[in-house]
Amino acid sequence: MRVSVIGTGYLGATHAACLASCGHQVVGVDTNADQIKRLAAGAAPFHEPGLDALLRQGVESGSLSFTADYAAAASADVHFLCVGTPQRAGSHAADLTALWSSVESLAPLLDRPCLVVGKSTVPVGTALQVRDRLRATAPAGDDVDLAWNPEFLREGHAVEDSLHPDRLVFGVDGNVGYQTLCEVYAPMLTAGVPAVRTDLATAELAKVSANVMLAARISLVNLLAEVCEAADADVGDLTQILGYDDRIGSKFLTPGVGFGGGCLPKDTRAFAVRAEELGVGDPVALLREVDAINMRQRARTVNMAVDMVGGRATGSTVAVLGAAFKAGSDDVRDSPALDVAATLQARGAQVCVYDPAANTNAHRAQPRLGIANSVEDACRNADITLVLTDWPEFGTIDPAALIDVVRHPRIIDGRLALDPDRWRAAGWDFHALGRGTR
Ligand SMILES: NC(=O)c1ccc[n+]([C@@H]2O[C@H](COP(=O)([O-])OP(=O)(O)OC[C@H]3O[C@@H](n4cnc5c(N)ncnc54)[C@H](O)[C@@H]3O)[C@@H](O)[C@H]2O)c1
């Protein structure tokens, strides 16, 4: 099929490359000319395992192209909307500026029957507005169909998740949209991926609801961690015990500095705003607590670090290991690691950050922070070291070797990534949110 993908960031670039690898003829359109240039050369503008190879393959075979010119989308039969829907400045609501702008640019090109498919995460009710706007302004009028097909990919696993999703959601208001989506995703459906056919509103709610569930789970485990700390209990052992209960399960059960990134925080907030608009304000108070507990983890980590260096950040040297919001990604949007690093710096510490993939983005977002190219360089003469992103490489650090690099062997494990016994045995003053002092 001839497909256009509008917006080629983390979601769109991956989606475009994966659809091309499934045999479709795909054009990616984005307003960011630099990004388009890199993608057109077959290179991902961000860190995503496996994506470079897929992009190169698509571009070289001629099945995948990228452009800043919307006109190139005109010949497609299916158009995926993948633009960003960040948090609106000064509000918890979603900012739909890019979505409406993409609809305005696309509509005049739609002069024959086609399907527009929303993939961006939007407040429930947006899809109907998009459909009405398209039908009112596109030359094809009512021959423009709309579907919503939310995306569940995880950064760091985006290619794998796109090629082998655990489910597909087809939000449609008729058979045409449904049949077209079945054709687009034929390889996945043939491989047995379950597809749920539903209405537009339920499809819009699917992604944001998944993120609300995940955010609540992390904040709940962080609440348990804080109680563990107060009771001198160990949240690592506690989550292991909980994880054996298959009603609870062990995934997404790691306490620490909290969730971040371009989705969970803003989706949880936007969901709450939309629920209030729909008259469901009271139970949404729960989500405000979820958010508050999450932000509290960052503040608790900063306070723990300041306490460990003697009560004042000023004059101390801090090593922060990790800047990405999670391992496997270079995304620093709303990253707890970077937030903690910047707060310590603002409180007078000299902070040096090392991340295996996100150094460039960390520098762009927080130019005043020092950036190092290795764990050792970041930790040189540090008064305290903080592990704030769950990169596997940090779990393999040899505490006996690192002790010779730092000025004071003090460490905070903000991701439950380190073995407390091993670090303490090597002579480190070891602390972690939710872990006892023994
Ligand atoms: N990143 C994820 O893991 C993920 C997963 C599932 C869903 N989502 C959702 O997907 C959407 C996109 O997220 P993302 O992380 O890819 O964001 P992103 O910021 O990485 O990419 C958005 C892209 O849209 C482009 N854009 C903005 N306005 C445009 C316009 N008018 N026309 C064409 N392009 C335009 C931007 O230049 C940018 O490249 C969001 O709604 C997000 O919530 C993201």
PDBQT file of the ligand as one rigid body, heavy atoms in Angstrom, charges set to zero:
ROOT
HETATM    1  N1  LIG A 501       7.795   8.156  21.975  1.00  0.00    +0.000 N 
HETATM    2  C1  LIG A 501       7.070   7.111  22.334  1.00  0.00    +0.000 C 
HETATM    3  O1  LIG A 501       7.555   6.152  22.937  1.00  0.00    +0.000 OA
HETATM    4  C2  LIG A 501       5.601   7.062  21.977  1.00  0.00    +0.000 A 
HETATM    5  C3  LIG A 501       4.921   5.841  22.096  1.00  0.00    +0.000 A 
HETATM    6  C4  LIG A 501       3.570   5.795  21.793  1.00  0.00    +0.000 A 
HETATM    7  C5  LIG A 501       2.898   6.955  21.444  1.00  0.00    +0.000 A 
HETATM    8  N2  LIG A 501       3.588   8.133  21.383  1.00  0.00    +0.000 N 
HETATM    9  C6  LIG A 501       2.841   9.330  20.976  1.00  0.00    +0.000 C 
HETATM   10  O2  LIG A 501       3.218   9.587  19.639  1.00  0.00    +0.000 OA
HETATM   11  C7  LIG A 501       3.198  10.990  19.397  1.00  0.00    +0.000 C 
HETATM   12  C8  LIG A 501       4.559  11.419  18.886  1.00  0.00    +0.000 C 
HETATM   13  O3  LIG A 501       5.495  11.183  19.914  1.00  0.00    +0.000 OA
HETATM   14  P1  LIG A 501       7.068  11.185  19.627  1.00  0.00    +0.000 P 
HETATM   15  O4  LIG A 501       7.704  10.691  20.856  1.00  0.00    +0.000 OA
HETATM   16  O5  LIG A 501       7.346  10.554  18.333  1.00  0.00    +0.000 OA
HETATM   17  O6  LIG A 501       7.301  12.773  19.508  1.00  0.00    +0.000 OA
HETATM   18  P2  LIG A 501       8.533  13.490  18.801  1.00  0.00    +0.000 P 
HETATM   19  O7  LIG A 501       8.570  14.869  19.384  1.00  0.00    +0.000 OA
HETATM   20  O8  LIG A 501       9.747  12.636  18.849  1.00  0.00    +0.000 OA
HETATM   21  O9  LIG A 501       8.086  13.587  17.269  1.00  0.00    +0.000 OA
HETATM   22  C9  LIG A 501       7.060  14.413  16.816  1.00  0.00    +0.000 C 
HETATM   23  C10 LIG A 501       7.434  14.866  15.410  1.00  0.00    +0.000 C 
HETATM   24  O10 LIG A 501       6.367  15.609  14.852  1.00  0.00    +0.000 OA
HETATM   25  C11 LIG A 501       6.933  16.617  14.026  1.00  0.00    +0.000 C 
HETATM   26  N3  LIG A 501       5.937  17.650  13.728  1.00  0.00    +0.000 N 
HETATM   27  C12 LIG A 501       5.467  18.625  14.538  1.00  0.00    +0.000 A 
HETATM   28  N4  LIG A 501       4.543  19.360  13.886  1.00  0.00    +0.000 NA
HETATM   29  C13 LIG A 501       4.422  18.824  12.640  1.00  0.00    +0.000 A 
HETATM   30  C14 LIG A 501       3.615  19.123  11.517  1.00  0.00    +0.000 A 
HETATM   31  N5  LIG A 501       2.735  20.107  11.546  1.00  0.00    +0.000 N 
HETATM   32  N6  LIG A 501       3.769  18.361  10.404  1.00  0.00    +0.000 NA
HETATM   33  C15 LIG A 501       4.657  17.346  10.366  1.00  0.00    +0.000 A 
HETATM   34  N7  LIG A 501       5.447  17.018  11.416  1.00  0.00    +0.000 NA
HETATM   35  C16 LIG A 501       5.319  17.745  12.538  1.00  0.00    +0.000 A 
HETATM   36  C17 LIG A 501       8.107  17.106  14.837  1.00  0.00    +0.000 C 
HETATM   37  O11 LIG A 501       9.050  17.816  14.038  1.00  0.00    +0.000 OA
HETATM   38  C18 LIG A 501       8.660  15.793  15.383  1.00  0.00    +0.000 C 
HETATM   39  O12 LIG A 501       9.644  15.238  14.542  1.00  0.00    +0.000 OA
HETATM   40  C19 LIG A 501       2.787  11.637  20.707  1.00  0.00    +0.000 C 
HETATM   41  O13 LIG A 501       1.397  11.809  20.715  1.00  0.00    +0.000 OA
HETATM   42  C20 LIG A 501       3.167  10.593  21.741  1.00  0.00    +0.000 C 
HETATM   43  O14 LIG A 501       2.435  10.704  22.921  1.00  0.00    +0.000 OA
HETATM   44  C21 LIG A 501       4.916   8.204  21.609  1.00  0.00    +0.000 A 
ENDROOT
TORSDOF 0
